[in-house]
Amino acid sequence: MELRQLRYFVRVVELRSMGRAALELDLATSTLSQQISQLESELSTRLLQRRSTGVQPTDAGLDFFRQAQLILRQCEAAASIAQKGRLSGHVSVGLAGTTAAMLAVPFVQAMRARYPGVRVRIVEGLSGHLESLLNSRQLDLAILFDADAARRWSLVPLLQERLFLIARADLPGLPEGDEAPVQAVTALPLILPSGSHTLRSLVFDAYRRAGAAPNVVVEIDGVASLMDAVRAGIGASIQPGALVSRLGPGDHRDARDGLRAVALSDDGVHRTSLLASLSDDELSPAGLAARVVMTELARGLAQDGRWAGATVLEPSR
C-alpha cells in the first residue's frame, strides 16, 4: 500500500466520481481505477460501489476512508514540521516489556536519525499501567493490547502476533516440530507473568479452549528475569513473537542459550497490538512525528519478516 493510493482513494470518495477525481489528479481514469482495484485487492475487500450516478464507499470503504484521512493528515503534519526546520521537544512512549524488547532500541535509533532535537523517554510497564499513564497525560503514546480500553484515545491498529512456547531444547515433553496445538503442551511446567498481565489472560483463555488448565510453577513479571528462569530450565513460557525475534536466527533457536520456540497453531492464539495516543489536537509536533515513526517501524519489521509471527493490521480493521 502506498500513500499515493490513499490520496487517490480519499479524493474519489470526496468527489464521488472516478472521472472527476482522475481529472483533478491529472491521471487517466483507467489508471486511477486500476490503482483503486489494486488497493481493494491488497485489502481483500470492496471499498467502492460503482454506479451509473458515480461511486459510493461501502461500509468497509467508509471506515478505511476515515483512517486514510488520519494517516494523510499525519504525513502532512510531519512534512510541514520538516519544512519549518529542525523539530525539537520531547515525547514519552509506553511499551510492554515484550514489545520493548523488539521496538525500544530501533525506535530510539530511528527518532535520533530523523529528529535529533527530540528527547525520547521510554516507559516499560504492564498494559493497564500504561493506560493509566495515558489517561493522566504522563505518556504521549503507548502500544496496548486491549481494543476496548484503547478506544478512548486516537488509535492506530498495528500488528497481530502469534504466541510461541519458548523453552530449553532439552526440556522434557517439548514438542519436536516448529508448531504444535495447545493440547500438546498442557503437561509442561509454565513460567508466566502474574494475574494482572494481559499475556496471562491470553494463555489461560487458550488453555481453556483446549479443555485444559496451565501448569504454572513460577510467576515472574519482569521479562529479563522470566527469560533467565526459562534458560535455567525451570519451565517453559508462552510469549508473543516480539520476544521470539530476540532469540536468534530464523528457525527460532539460540545456539548459545539452547532455547527453542514452538508456534502455537490453534486459531485465535495471538496478541493484537494497537498504538494508542492522545488526540491529534493534544499531541505535540514531536508526538505526531513519533507516532508516524513507530507505525512505520512496527509494520516494516513485520513486513520484512523480522518480527516473528507478526502480520500487519490494516487501518480499516
Secondary structure, DSSP 8 states (H G I E B T S, - for coil): --HHHHHHHHHHHHHT-HHHHHHHHT--HHHHHHHHHHHHHHHTS--EEEETTEEEE-HHHHHHHHHHHHHHHHHHHHHHHHHHS---EEEEEEE-HHHHHHHHHHHHHHHHHH-TTEEEEEEE--HHHHHHHHHTTS-SEEEES-HHHHTTSEEEEEEEEEEEEEEETT-TT--SSSEE-GGGGTTSEEEE--TT-HHHHHHHHHHHHTT---EEEEE---HHHHHHHHHTTS-BEEEEHHHHTTSSSTTSEETTTTEEEEEE-STT-EEEEEEEE--TTTS-HHHHHHHHHHHHHHHHHHHTT-STTEEE--TT-
